[in-house]
């Protein structure tokens, strides 16, 4: 089952820039503009990885470690969240409270690294990140807890199995939770 988690994680990492490219392409099509290719984010990543690293002299080790911590936390989240197969061997790990804690940990280090620079732009970015956090995270917790009240579990795998085995897809509470989740996703992605 570890192989499935690793394959799923690699697919997340490889396909994520493609979603950004598709969203930009659709946005340009809706505005009647000729937009960039859907593969432009891959080109941008290639260019960014070849650039020289410039770090301000006012930053501490937190600023240097934060990208690695944030990336590691997000990769771990990709490994434990079931995407293609609902894996029962990682059932003890996939708890929605743990997921929210991991999301908060990544957001904390992102905000801390923005404030560590000591510039006005870093402070503004950090305050915006905290504002989104104050709005989106409680909403996401309410959404997850509404699902856990139906299934009597906070385990994500148990919630998924229960919903698919009991055909609860058309319940009004689940429809409201899906609508709320879509709004939280819009807020989290900055769209």
C-alpha positions in Angstrom: 0.0 0.0 0.0 3.0 2.3 0.4 3.6 2.0 -3.3 0.1 3.4 -4.0 0.8 6.3 -1.6 4.1 7.1 -3.3 2.6 6.9 -6.8 -0.3 9.1 -5.8 2.0 11.6 -4.3 4.2 11.7 -7.4 1.1 12.2 -9.5 0.0 15.1 -7.2 3.3 16.8 -7.6 3.6 16.3 -11.3 0.0 17.2 -12.2 -0.3 20.2 -9.9 1.3 22.7 -12.3 -0.9 21.4 -15.1 -4.0 22.5 -13.2 -2.6 26.0 -12.8 -1.9 26.1 -16.5 -5.4 24.9 -17.4 -7.0 27.5 -15.1 -5.0 30.3 -16.7 -5.8 29.0 -20.1 -9.6 28.9 -19.4 -9.5 32.3 -17.8 -7.8 33.7 -21.0 -10.4 31.9 -23.2 -13.3 33.5 -21.2 -11.7 36.9 -21.6 -11.2 36.3 -25.4 -7.5 36.5 -25.1 -4.8 34.2 -26.4 -3.3 32.9 -23.3 -0.1 31.0 -22.5 0.2 27.2 -23.1 -1.2 25.0 -20.4 2.3 23.7 -20.0 3.7 27.2 -19.2 3.9 26.5 -15.4 6.4 23.6 -16.1 8.6 26.1 -18.1 8.3 28.6 -15.3 9.4 26.0 -12.7 12.3 24.9 -14.9 13.5 28.5 -15.1 13.0 29.1 -11.4 15.0 26.0 -10.4 17.9 27.2 -12.5 18.0 30.7 -11.0 20.5 31.9 -8.4 19.2 31.9 -4.8 19.1 35.4 -3.3 18.3 35.7 0.4 18.1 38.9 2.3 20.8 39.5 5.0 18.1 40.3 7.6 16.6 36.8 7.5 17.3 34.0 10.0 17.5 30.2 9.6 13.7 30.1 9.8 13.4 31.8 6.4 15.8 29.2 4.9 14.0 26.2 6.4 10.4 27.3 5.9 10.1 26.3 2.2 11.5 22.8 3.0 9.1 22.4 5.9 6.1 23.6 3.9 6.9 21.3 1.0 7.5 18.3 3.3 4.2 18.9 5.1 2.3 19.2 1.8 4.0 16.0 0.4 3.0 14.2 3.6 -0.6 15.4 3.2 -0.6 14.1 -0.4 0.6 10.7 0.8 -2.1 10.2 3.5 -5.1 11.6 1.7 -6.8 9.0 -0.5 -7.1 10.1 -4.1 -7.4 7.0 -6.3 -7.7 4.1 -3.8 -9.1 4.2 -0.3 -6.3 2.6 1.5 -7.3 0.9 4.8 -3.8 0.4 6.0 -3.2 4.1 6.6 -6.5 4.5 8.4 -5.0 5.5 11.7 -3.1 8.3 10.1 -5.8 9.9 8.0 -7.7 11.9 10.7 -9.3 15.2 9.7 -8.0 16.8 12.9 -4.5 15.8 12.0 -5.0 17.1 8.5 -6.2 20.5 9.8 -3.1 20.6 12.1 -0.8 19.9 9.2 -2.4 22.6 7.1 -2.0 25.0 10.0 1.6 24.0 10.5 2.4 24.8 6.9 0.5 28.1 7.1 2.3 29.0 10.3 5.8 28.6 8.7 4.7 30.4 5.6 3.6 33.4 7.7 6.6 33.2 9.9 9.0 33.3 6.9 7.1 36.3 5.5 7.5 38.2 8.8 11.1 37.0 9.1 12.2 39.2 6.2 11.5 42.4 8.1 10.0 44.2 5.1 6.6 45.8 4.6 5.7 43.4 1.8 6.5 40.3 4.0 4.3 41.7 6.8 1.4 42.4 4.4 1.7 38.9 2.9 1.8 37.4 6.3 -1.3 39.4 7.5 -3.2 38.4 4.4 -2.3 34.7 5.0 -3.6 34.9 8.6 -6.8 36.7 7.5 -7.5 33.8 5.0 -6.6 31.4 7.8 -9.1 33.0 10.2 -11.9 32.7 7.7 -11.2 29.5 5.9 -9.9 27.1 8.6 -13.0 27.3 10.9 -15.2 26.9 7.8 -13.3 23.8 6.8 -13.5 22.4 10.3 -17.3 22.9 10.3 -17.5 21.1 7.0 -15.4 18.2 8.2 -17.3 17.9 11.5 -20.6 17.9 9.7 -19.3 14.9 7.7 -18.0 13.3 10.9 -21.3 13.7 12.6 -23.0 11.7 9.9 -20.4 8.9 9.9 -19.6 9.0 13.6 -15.9 9.1 12.9 -13.2 11.7 12.2 -11.2 9.3 10.1 -11.2 10.4 6.5 -11.1 6.8 5.1 -14.1 5.8 7.2 -16.0 8.9 6.1 -15.3 8.1 2.4 -16.3 4.5 2.8 -19.5 5.3 4.7 -20.6 7.9 2.2 -20.0 5.6 -0.8 -21.6 2.6 0.9 -24.7 4.3 2.1 -25.4 6.4 -1.0 -25.7 9.7 0.9 -24.7 11.9 -2.0 -28.0 13.8 -2.2 -28.4 14.7 1.4 -29.0 18.5 2.0 -26.3 18.7 4.7 -23.7 17.1 2.3 -24.7 19.4 -0.5 -24.2 22.4 1.8 -20.9 21.0 2.9 -19.8 20.5 -0.7 -20.8 24.1 -1.5 -18.9 25.4 1.5 -15.9 23.3 0.6 -15.9 24.8 -2.9 -15.9 28.3 -1.4 -13.0 27.4 1.0 -11.1 25.9 -2.0 -11.5 29.3 -3.8 -10.3 31.2 -0.8 -7.3 28.9 -0.2 -6.1 29.0 -3.8 -6.4 32.8 -3.9 -8.9 32.8 -6.7 
